[in-house]
Amino acid sequence: MVNIEKDLPSGKSKLSQTMAMIDKGQYFTINRGRQYGKTTMLNMLRLAMTGKKVVINFSFEGREAFFVSQEILAEGLRRLIFAELKRNQPELANIFENTISGPFALEDLADNISTLCATSKQDVVLLIDEVDKASSYDVFASFLGKLRDMYLERSVTDTPTFKSIILAGVHDIKNLKRKIRPESEHVYNSPWNIAMQFDVDMSFSAPEIATMLEEYEADHHSGMDIKAISEELREWTGGYPFLVSRLCQLIDEKLDQDWTMAGIEKAVKLLISEQNTLFDDMVKNMEMYPDIYHFTYALLILGEEKRESLLDPIIQRGLMFSFYRIADGKVLIANQIFAKVLTDYFLSKDDTTEKNNVNITGVFKNDVVRNGRFDMELAIRKFSEHYNEIFTQKDIGFWEKYARLVFLTYLKPLINGEGFYHLESQFTDLRRMDIVVDYGKNQFIIELKLWHGEAYEEEAYKQLTDYLHSRTGGKSSAPTGWLVCFDLRKDKKPRTGWIEKHGCKIFETVL
């Protein structure tokens, strides 16, 4: 397990930062994507507060029936709190025994909470997981409204209530309303407007990943380079907790503890080929929200630049699901693994090339694979030949938009099985895309770009060669790269061949 309790030179631990918010009496919501460590955080908070505070901790998972009415919700919560207190604070449990002959209402629940907080010698903290399992927003909002009223009364009349409340789920309160209600009923007034912003970074940094590997190494003595492996895991996953843990599990259990860069790439290949709840949930949300689908498609496949706008509900929702990240004011795919999974998903669904009668045919895997080695030069030459045959039949606007899609559609079946590719999403933009292909022991770095003039071509050479040098770490005297340029001008001059630039060998084809 990554140690989220340990303070690092870069700052206080995740646990320390969150406990500071509780100690200040703040109410807040932890909303992150699926399997992002929310439940783990709640469990760690509960353990950290044991003996210091009265902690009431439960989940709405499997309790959708609570939200039929306010009375049913109040009674359900009364029973949950009673059970929690009976296990952990039996001397306080009787406060939540039902002594009311009629329906138990939210007002009655509020009275019990006030009595509990007045009676307890310790602060009382409420933790609720999976809050987005609520099946009726109006009923849930009435409960939140009651907690808000008690919070406000505490600051005015010193009425006893919870010291702190933490709600956890994928959806924040505003987007929970959007999830449950029809589009026509969307409003933005929130009964949870007292909540503080939860800004704790729950992704794992390389130093945090190292705490897990150090513990592992103490037991297994694998000889791994902890710093290098931590940074590489962070590079692939963006620190997404499930992805970090799953890659490490695969290396340990499936790859004979191959704690090397090659071992991580093998683990990535296994991970992206498996079916798991995180990827299933990601695809489900793509299908459920067409606006997210089209936004992500434009970002990843078409290379459209999307600028940060926290007022844009599509970007808000994508960040909420942890599909995106923000860097230098731009919206990017959250990590390389998501970029690969989503690209495969889009390619499997996309019929754009079929609609436009684009068909790169006549090339088979046996044509470009010899004795287990992939001949990238031959593959690109064959692509170039077929492209030049069909280009005059196509509208230039199509190629400006879908050139990279056609190339990926061509390349994917040729490398499937023995190889896989991923996109260097941090370098992806409208003008260029970097693709890294691993096939056996060989790695190919391909840059796709649209022609934007001689000056930009020189810039592209420099960017590609800098990237090649960074990937080889100075171990290769002449790193090799591959450049595919789509020149859509009428007077274009196609060319294909090897060139040398900035100490690198580049196989360039201008289509």
Stockholm file with secondary structure:
# STOCKHOLM 1.0

chainA/1-511         MVNIEKDLPSGKSKLSQTMAMIDKGQYFTINRGRQYGKTTMLNMLRLAMTGKKVVINFSFEGREAFFVSQEILAEGLRRLIFAELKRNQPELANIFENTISGPFALEDLADNISTLCATSKQDVVLLIDEVDKASSYDVFASFLGKLRDMYLERSVTDTPTFKSIILAGVHDIKNLKRKIRPESEHVYNSPWNIAMQFDVDMSFSAPEIATMLEEYEADHHSGMDIKAISEELREWTGGYPFLVSRLCQLIDEKLDQDWTMAGIEKAVKLLISEQNTLFDDMVKNMEMYPDIYHFTYALLILGEEKRESLLDPIIQRGLMFSFYRIADGKVLIANQIFAKVLTDYFLSKDDTTEKNNVNITGVFKNDVVRNGRFDMELAIRKFSEHYNEIFTQKDIGFWEKYARLVFLTYLKPLINGEGFYHLESQFTDLRRMDIVVDYGKNQFIIELKLWHGEAYEEEAYKQLTDYLHSRTGGKSSAPTGWLVCFDLRKDKKPRTGWIEKHGCKIFETVL
#=GR chainA/1-511 SS CCCSSSCBTTBCCHHHHHHHHHHTTCEEEEECCTTSSHHHHHHHHHHHHTTTSEEEEEECTTCGGGGGCHHHHHHHHHHHHHHHHHHHCHHHHGGGSCCCSSCCCHHHHHHHHHHHHHHCSSCEEEEEECGGGCSCHHHHHHHHHHHHHHHHHHHHHCCCCCSEEEEEESSCHHHHHHHHSCGGGCCCCCTTTTCBCCCCCCSCCHHHHHHHHHHHHHHHCCCCCHHHHHHHHHHHHTTCHHHHHHHHHHHHHTSTTCCSHHHHHHHHHHHHHSCCHHHHHHHHHHHHCHHHHHHHHHHHTSCCCCBCCTTCHHHHHHHHTTCEEEETTEEEESCHHHHHHHHHHHHHHCCHHHHTTCCCCSCCHHHHEETTEECHHHHHHHHHHHHHHHGGGSCHHHHHHHHHHHHHHHHHHHHTTTEEEEECGGGCCSSEEEEEEEETTEEEEEEEEECCCHHHHHHHHHHHHHHHHHHHTTCCSSCEEEEEEECCCTTCCCEEEEEEETTEEEEEEEC
#=GC SS_cons         CCCSSSCBTTBCCHHHHHHHHHHTTCEEEEECCTTSSHHHHHHHHHHHHTTTSEEEEEECTTCGGGGGCHHHHHHHHHHHHHHHHHHHCHHHHGGGSCCCSSCCCHHHHHHHHHHHHHHCSSCEEEEEECGGGCSCHHHHHHHHHHHHHHHHHHHHHCCCCCSEEEEEESSCHHHHHHHHSCGGGCCCCCTTTTCBCCCCCCSCCHHHHHHHHHHHHHHHCCCCCHHHHHHHHHHHHTTCHHHHHHHHHHHHHTSTTCCSHHHHHHHHHHHHHSCCHHHHHHHHHHHHCHHHHHHHHHHHTSCCCCBCCTTCHHHHHHHHTTCEEEETTEEEESCHHHHHHHHHHHHHHCCHHHHTTCCCCSCCHHHHEETTEECHHHHHHHHHHHHHHHGGGSCHHHHHHHHHHHHHHHHHHHHTTTEEEEECGGGCCSSEEEEEEEETTEEEEEEEEECCCHHHHHHHHHHHHHHHHHHHTTCCSSCEEEEEEECCCTTCCCEEEEEEETTEEEEEEEC
//
